[in-house]
Amino acid sequence: MAPETAASEAASNEPQARHIVYCGVCTLPPEYCEFGGTVKKCQEWLEKHHPEMHEKFYSEGMSPMVVSYETSRDQKKVPSPPPLGFDSKMSTPLIYVRSLEAVAATMSTLSVDAQKRAAKDSQKKEAKAAAAEAKAAEAKAQAQVLIKRVERNKRKYVTAVSGLEAHGMDLKKVAKEWGKKFATGSSVTKTASGGEEVVVQGDNSDEIFDWVVDVAGVPEDNVDCIEDKKKKAT
């Protein structure tokens, strides 16, 4: 056997890398979204970003976890739960096949009480997730962004901004963007209270106020500007 042929066959027998999609809401693979408390939002995300997978998992009321499995080579049934990738005992990837018969078979094994409990648990998870989301939205609506103009030696200033993270902003990315925008030094530093703030060299308080409101979308009522003057020595 020619070396090229042997190398080609060896390469074809090696497991191939498999792309796995993760839900943008719960961060789990779509097959497992139903175990979280954000099933509806997960479905909406999947339908928007991966319509083919949404059709496969949720069409005609099918559940993504009620499945039968077969190999692409010998159609052999696999009774065990699906691995998240390649089965080392097989030379080909598993194909996940959804069927209404599997749904009916699984549901028939559950008692009426068990089905009610499962539905109740699902409702509790969704209610808990909705309450957490509402609480986070309320906290965000009340979160204040503080822009502080701080006087240094010889009438030099820096602008310190805190409270950005409460509005979902990455402080390091903001500091980098402001450094480029204002062509000056900009970094994330620790505050006396243990939090973090973005400190920009120079007096850029007005420009930063406009950026926070117009670009970041923080309500103007949630942004406060103050001046921190250096105390004169007595």
KARASUL-V286862 format. One record per helix or strand of 2 or more residues. SS is the DSSP state (~ for helix, > for strand). FROM is the first residue (numbers start at 1). TO is the last residue. If there is no record, write none. Layout:
# KARASUL-V286862
ss->(SS | SS)
from->(FROM | FROM)
to->(TO | TO)
This chain:
# KARASUL-V286862
ss->(~ | ~ | ~ | ~ | > | > | ~ | ~ | > | ~ | > | ~ | ~ | > | > | ~ | ~ | >)
from->(3 | 30 | 39 | 51 | 68 | 94 | 100 | 112 | 145 | 153 | 157 | 165 | 171 | 186 | 196 | 205 | 220 | 223)
to->(13 | 35 | 49 | 61 | 71 | 97 | 108 | 142 | 151 | 155 | 162 | 167 | 182 | 190 | 201 | 215 | 222 | 228)
